[in-house]
Amino acid sequence: MSNPVTAIVKNISNATPTVKTFSLGLASPIVFRAGQWIDLFIPGTSLIGGYSIYTCPPKSGLALDIDIAVKYSNHPATKWMHTNCAEGSKCSVQVGGNVILESSTTSKPTLFIAGGIGISMIQLLLRDSEAKVLLMYSSRTNSELLFKNNLNQLAVTHQRFSWTPVISREEEMERITKESLNAVLKRLNPVNSVDTRTFLCGPPSMVDQVDIYLRQLGVVDISFERWW
């Protein structure tokens, strides 16, 4: 794990009714890889929050700016980010995380399954990849679909990318089921659906259940990040 680096909040935006995005300027460059997060240390307190980076790692390897997405909760650090943090606020950040989502030259089809705020790491992966990519994005409501416009634009500019929203708490309630996963795998990789890379990110209960379904379907190339 890297050493903490001082950061200044350069911009704050409301991305959805419960999610804010923060652009952070760093006092010194950091190295991070797609899929990693930051531990963010609140100044003058012992509070620490962990948040996904959705900035693409620069090809130079050194980043002086990063963007994070933070969903509101009563967790003290997250509550501070939503209610006390302002443009110009200072904090410290440290890169962490072992689930690395490489941009790869492989042509192996790749399925991403994200729940809620977990979508913020998915955008990193199309820049250099040649693989066919499909995203299943689970969210409680349509208004909480983070980066929906960005995803629609990616689907327009990258013919090998598509995404499917799964809305769990509106009139036509949906769930990620074994049957829906099987259908998506066959759509993504008709010749050999189990020969698919899969990345999961979201609440532990969702990640654990989807992991079971995928293994029951014969998929073994599974990486995941559970929220804590």
C-alpha positions as CSV (number, residue, x, y, z in Angstrom):
1,M,0.0,0.0,0.0
2,S,1.3,3.5,-0.8
3,N,1.9,6.3,1.6
4,P,-0.8,8.9,2.2
5,V,-0.8,11.9,0.0
6,T,-2.4,15.3,0.7
7,A,-5.3,16.2,-1.6
8,I,-7.5,19.3,-2.2
9,V,-11.1,19.0,-3.2
10,K,-11.3,20.8,-6.5
11,N,-14.9,20.1,-7.5
12,I,-18.1,18.5,-6.0
13,S,-21.1,17.5,-8.1
14,N,-24.4,15.9,-7.4
15,A,-24.4,12.8,-9.6
16,T,-27.7,11.2,-8.3
17,P,-30.1,12.1,-5.4
18,T,-27.7,10.2,-3.0
19,V,-24.3,10.2,-4.8
20,K,-21.8,13.0,-5.0
21,T,-18.6,13.0,-7.1
22,F,-15.5,14.6,-5.9
23,S,-12.5,15.7,-8.0
24,L,-9.3,15.7,-6.0
25,G,-6.0,17.4,-6.8
26,L,-3.0,15.7,-5.3
27,A,0.1,17.4,-3.8
28,S,2.3,14.7,-5.3
29,P,1.6,12.1,-8.0
30,I,0.3,8.6,-7.2
31,V,0.2,5.3,-9.1
32,F,-3.0,3.4,-9.2
33,R,-4.5,0.6,-11.3
34,A,-8.0,0.1,-12.6
35,G,-10.1,-1.4,-9.8
36,Q,-8.3,0.1,-6.9
37,W,-9.9,2.5,-4.3
38,I,-8.6,5.1,-2.0
39,D,-8.7,5.3,1.8
40,L,-9.6,8.9,2.5
41,F,-8.5,10.4,5.8
42,I,-10.6,13.3,7.2
43,P,-8.3,16.1,8.6
44,G,-8.3,16.6,12.3
45,T,-10.1,13.4,13.0
46,S,-9.6,9.6,13.1
47,L,-12.2,9.1,10.4
48,I,-11.4,7.1,7.3
49,G,-13.6,6.3,4.3
50,G,-12.9,3.9,1.4
51,Y,-14.1,5.1,-2.1
52,S,-13.8,3.8,-5.6
53,I,-11.7,5.7,-8.1
54,Y,-13.4,6.1,-11.4
55,T,-10.7,8.1,-13.2
56,C,-8.8,6.2,-15.9
57,P,-5.2,5.5,-14.8
58,P,-3.0,7.7,-17.0
59,K,-0.8,5.9,-19.5
60,S,2.2,7.7,-17.9
61,G,1.5,5.8,-14.7
62,L,1.5,8.9,-12.5
63,A,-1.8,10.7,-11.6
64,L,-2.1,14.2,-10.1
65,D,-5.9,14.2,-10.2
66,I,-8.4,11.6,-9.3
67,D,-12.2,11.4,-9.2
68,I,-14.3,9.4,-6.6
69,A,-18.0,8.7,-6.2
70,V,-19.5,8.7,-2.7
71,K,-23.0,7.4,-1.8
72,Y,-24.5,9.0,1.2
73,S,-24.7,6.9,4.4
74,N,-24.4,7.5,8.2
75,H,-20.9,6.2,8.2
76,P,-19.0,9.1,9.9
77,A,-16.5,9.7,7.1
78,T,-19.1,9.5,4.3
79,K,-21.5,11.8,6.2
80,W,-18.6,14.3,6.5
81,M,-18.0,14.1,2.8
82,H,-21.6,14.9,2.0
83,T,-22.3,17.5,4.7
84,N,-19.1,19.2,5.7
85,C,-16.7,18.8,2.7
86,A,-16.5,21.7,0.4
87,E,-14.4,22.8,-2.6
88,G,-11.0,23.7,-1.2
89,S,-11.2,21.2,1.7
90,K,-8.0,19.3,2.4
91,C,-7.7,15.6,3.2
92,S,-5.2,12.7,2.7
93,V,-5.6,9.7,0.4
94,Q,-3.9,6.4,0.2
95,V,-4.3,3.8,-2.6
96,G,-5.5,0.3,-1.7
97,G,-7.2,-2.7,-3.2
98,N,-6.1,-6.0,-4.7
99,V,-8.7,-6.6,-7.3
100,I,-7.0,-5.2,-10.4
101,L,-9.1,-4.7,-13.5
102,E,-6.5,-4.8,-16.3
103,S,-7.0,-3.2,-19.7
104,S,-6.1,-6.3,-21.7
105,T,-5.4,-7.1,-25.3
106,T,-7.2,-10.5,-24.8
107,S,-10.3,-11.1,-26.8
108,K,-11.9,-13.0,-24.0
109,P,-15.5,-11.7,-23.4
110,T,-15.9,-9.9,-20.1
111,L,-18.9,-9.5,-17.9
112,F,-19.1,-6.8,-15.2
113,I,-21.8,-7.0,-12.5
114,A,-22.1,-3.9,-10.3
115,G,-24.4,-2.9,-7.6
116,G,-25.1,0.7,-6.7
117,I,-22.0,2.8,-6.3
118,G,-19.9,-0.2,-7.5
119,I,-20.4,1.2,-11.1
120,S,-17.7,3.8,-10.5
121,M,-14.9,1.3,-11.3
122,I,-16.4,-0.1,-14.5
123,Q,-15.7,2.9,-16.7
124,L,-12.0,2.4,-16.5
125,L,-11.7,-0.7,-18.6
126,L,-12.6,0.1,-22.2
127,R,-9.8,2.4,-23.0
128,D,-7.3,-0.3,-24.2
129,S,-9.3,-3.5,-24.1
130,E,-10.2,-5.4,-27.3
131,A,-12.7,-7.7,-25.5
132,K,-16.4,-7.7,-25.9
133,V,-17.8,-6.2,-22.7
134,L,-21.2,-6.4,-21.1
135,L,-22.3,-4.7,-17.8
136,M,-25.2,-5.7,-15.6
137,Y,-25.9,-2.7,-13.4
138,S,-28.1,-3.3,-10.4
139,S,-29.7,-0.2,-8.7
140,R,-32.6,0.4,-6.4
141,T,-34.2,3.0,-8.6
142,N,-33.7,4.4,-12.1
143,S,-32.7,7.8,-10.6
144,E,-29.8,6.1,-8.8
145,L,-28.2,4.8,-12.0
146,L,-24.8,6.5,-11.7
147,F,-23.1,7.6,-14.9
148,K,-26.1,6.5,-17.0
149,N,-25.4,9.1,-19.7
150,N,-21.7,8.1,-19.8
151,L,-22.7,4.4,-20.2
152,N,-25.1,5.2,-23.0
153,Q,-22.4,7.2,-24.8
154,L,-19.9,4.4,-24.3
155,A,-22.4,2.0,-25.9
156,V,-22.6,4.4,-28.9
157,T,-18.9,4.8,-29.4
158,H,-17.8,1.3,-28.6
159,Q,-19.8,-1.3,-30.5
160,R,-18.3,-4.1,-28.4
161,F,-19.8,-2.6,-25.2
162,S,-23.4,-2.9,-23.9
163,W,-25.1,-2.6,-20.6
164,T,-28.3,-3.8,-18.9
165,P,-29.8,-2.0,-16.0
166,V,-31.5,-4.1,-13.3
167,I,-33.9,-2.0,-11.2
168,S,-34.8,-3.6,-7.9
169,R,-37.2,-1.3,-6.1
170,E,-39.6,0.2,-8.7
171,E,-43.0,-1.1,-10.0
172,E,-41.5,-3.7,-12.3
173,M,-39.0,-5.0,-9.8
174,E,-36.1,-7.0,-11.1
175,R,-33.3,-9.2,-9.6
176,I,-30.1,-10.7,-10.9
177,T,-31.0,-14.3,-11.0
178,K,-29.3,-17.5,-12.2
179,E,-31.5,-17.5,-15.2
180,S,-30.8,-13.9,-16.1
181,L,-27.1,-14.5,-15.7
182,N,-27.2,-17.5,-18.0
183,A,-29.0,-15.5,-20.6
184,V,-26.5,-12.7,-20.4
185,L,-23.5,-15.1,-20.6
186,K,-24.9,-16.7,-23.8
187,R,-25.6,-13.3,-25.3
188,L,-22.0,-12.2,-24.5
189,N,-20.3,-15.4,-25.5
190,P,-22.6,-17.6,-27.6
191,V,-19.9,-20.1,-28.6
192,N,-18.7,-20.9,-25.0
193,S,-20.6,-18.9,-22.4
194,V,-18.6,-20.3,-19.4
195,D,-15.3,-19.1,-20.9
196,T,-15.9,-15.5,-19.8
197,R,-14.0,-13.2,-17.4
198,T,-16.3,-11.8,-14.7
199,F,-15.9,-9.0,-12.3
200,L,-18.3,-8.3,-9.4
201,C,-18.5,-5.2,-7.2
202,G,-21.2,-4.3,-4.7
203,P,-22.8,-5.2,-1.4
204,P,-21.5,-8.5,0.1
205,S,-24.9,-10.3,-0.1
206,M,-25.2,-9.5,-3.8
207,V,-21.6,-10.4,-4.6
208,D,-21.8,-13.7,-2.7
209,Q,-25.1,-14.8,-4.3
210,V,-24.0,-13.9,-7.8
211,D,-20.7,-15.7,-7.2
212,I,-22.7,-18.9,-6.3
213,Y,-24.9,-18.5,-9.5
214,L,-21.9,-18.1,-11.8
215,R,-20.1,-21.1,-10.4
216,Q,-23.2,-23.2,-10.7
217,L,-23.3,-22.1,-14.4
218,G,-19.7,-23.3,-14.8
219,V,-17.9,-19.9,-14.8
220,V,-14.6,-20.0,-12.9
221,D,-12.8,-16.8,-13.9
222,I,-14.4,-14.6,-11.2
223,S,-12.9,-11.6,-9.4
224,F,-14.9,-9.6,-6.9
225,E,-14.8,-6.6,-4.5
226,R,-17.1,-6.6,-1.5
227,W,-18.1,-3.4,0.2
228,W,-17.5,-3.5,3.9
